[in-house]
Amino acid sequence: MAVWPAALYAALVLVLAGLILTASWLLGERQYHGSDAERYESGIKPAGPLPKRLSVEFYQIALFFVIFDLEAVFIFSWAVSARQLGWLGYCELLFFVLLLFAGLVYLWKCGALDWGAAGRRRRAAKTAARAKPVQSAAAQPAGPPAGAPDGAAAAGGPAGAAR
């Protein structure tokens, strides 16, 4: 089998791409104006300042929607060929749905679905509960070390050391 037609095609593609890039560099505009830095979107110049930025939670919900909406595509394709796939196909679909359900439970437990004022309050309460200060050694009550026998403190050392 001859390889030279594929090699010739690849070489021609590379040469043509190089020529196009070189021509655009030679013929391209090299003047930069202040208007180049202005915002310009969809052929409409903005009338005022940018609108308020959307929170991260909005993008999270959009991403979760895309992920879990794809589930419907897979379930529909299974439903179209359910009789041909039989019980094995049903078990595979059940595993897929259970996996997505486990992902949903994980997101719920992590608090990723808690957005809005109530969700912020819950997250703040969890953060405050985790950030409780740990007692320092000076603040702990004096006494025998943990796990020491009763006579160790009275003898002034480990059990049996005074004997």
Secondary structure as UniProt FT lines:
FT   HELIX           4..27
FT   HELIX           34..37
FT   TURN            42..43
FT   HELIX           56..80
FT   HELIX           82..110
FT   TURN            111..113
FT   HELIX           117..130
FT   TURN            137..139
FT   TURN            146..147
FT   HELIX           150..155
FT   TURN            159..160
//
